[in-house]
Amino acid sequence: MDQLLEILSNLHPDVDFEMEDRLIDDAILDSLDIVDLITAISDEFDVTITAKDIMPENFNSAEAMYDLIQRIRDEE
Amino acid sequence: MLFTSYSFIAFLAVLLVLYYLVPRRFQAPLLLAASCVFYLFAGPLFLIYIAVTTVTVYFAGLRIGDGLKAQSAYIKEHKADLSPEEKKAYKDSAKRVRTRWLVLALVINLGILAAVKYLNFAISNINGILSLFSSARLDFLSIALPLGISYYTLQSIGYLMDVYRGAYEPERKLWRFALFISFFPQLIQGPISRYSDLSPTLYAEHPFDMNSLLRGLERVLWGFFKKLVIADRIFIAVGEIIGDPAAYRGGFILFGMFLYTVELYADFTGGIDITIGVAQMLGIELRENFNRPYFSTSLKEYWRRWHISMCSWFRDYLFYPVSTSRWMSRFKKWNVSRFGQKVGKRIPVYAASFIVWFSTGLWHGASWNFIFWGLLNWAVLMISEELEPLYDRFRKAVPFSQSFGYKIFMMVRTFCLVAVMNLFDCYALLSDTLSCLGSIFIPSAWQGFSLGVLGLSAADYIVIIAGCALMLLVSILSVKGDVREQIAKKPYAVRFVLYFGLFIIILLMGVYGIGYDSGQFIYNRF
């Protein structure tokens, strides 16, 4: 989780990612951020996130993203 | 059949009576029959196009959905026997079959769209190249554009890709799927609905509800007001300016540019108000397609608030698949090794974005001015993205940048930017657009500038100003809460007076009166 929070804070240092749970719904992260984020997550966690995983509920909070990473790891 | 025609009003009135009289289980089949009748008015031949899309996407969806189901069942059954490598090999092989169905349906449906919408554009470009070294020319084909094909093709592809991704089960009943594709209020200018949003409300049984009917009627009247009183009135002046790029230059272009931006808003949001209102009268809820777009403080925000269903379609079904694809990942690695981490990672994202904006431009129309318009949007968005750190520093250094006044300035700036880019919608020839745009800065081109020669009287200008003030007021009020909710709380008598007043205004001030076939909605032609 710490690794993920570091990636997120590098992307938007001004956002409190531990508290935010409407990152997509409130447009804090836009589509370009999402692609940057997926690239960073893929590099750091060695998982493949595809377009089908890009849903608001998977990216609205750091916790949701972490769950997604775990889920993909289990599937792979 | 135009929304703003007697025939549509008669069609809707008959449908509403039948819809609430028939047993509720027949409501959805009745809607399908009504959608077919609505489509027949455009031309019986066009029914074949929409039928081909419906049938091909329906069957491909079933094959893909069944494939996914069989895969899950097989893996569950052989969980203990399969090694991870065998499991992966099985999944890859099953996915290849599903992908073939997806590709087949995409090729058929995008092929139809390309043939009817883009073939003549391709021929004109080929002729342009041929003219450089030969006198040979290809003949243009006489193909009519089927009603709503740009919209229903995107909607059906979105459905198919969702099924392919396993987001939901495919629709098993053909008639229900046909209704999803052809639902008449949204057929000609969207919104481009998602199956997961629309299907629960579309297929549900709807008891008669006076409140829902009145709210729908209210929305329809508001849409008619925007279209007939404001947009069609503005069109007289805009049409005059656009119609003669040699005569109308300088001040006319500056004035016409802003006027067209207001017309586009009144026309398109008015059309969507009628769409959503008609659906609501039938008890069906459609998603909003606009969120006060001219209150945006940047172009990026504007594209989150304008034509939301189209933008989110291109994001979810083109931008994300392209930018997360394997070949884009390889392209990224190549760029990183060549240009370093920071620049190398940005290039693929900007390339994916380029593809999206090129496609968005092309979707709007088969001509270079639309493609240029799309790429201009892309360029401004990407430059803004690169300048973001600079904006950040500016915002931190200048306290005024947080004030309300500065926010208003940013809204006006974004509106002006959108107005300039909208000019590329207006002229078919890029050379005309650039020449007209340049004439704004040439003092001699302003000679003879007068608002009185554009076909509008002083009374027309007053109606336009008052209409715009009313649209602005409603938008401002709706920031704090839903204006329609407030109206819904009023007694029926007050509501009827309000609706009747709006109806009278439309009758008296609508440009052609409600009985005439007024101008086409701008977004119909896309």
Interface residues (C-beta under 8 A of the other chain):
Chain A: A27 D30 S31 L32 I34 V35 D36 I38 T39 S42 I49 T50 A51 K52 I54
Chain B: R165 G166 A167 K300 E301 R304 R315 D316 F319 Y320 P321 S323 T324 S329 K332 K345 V349 A352 S353 E385
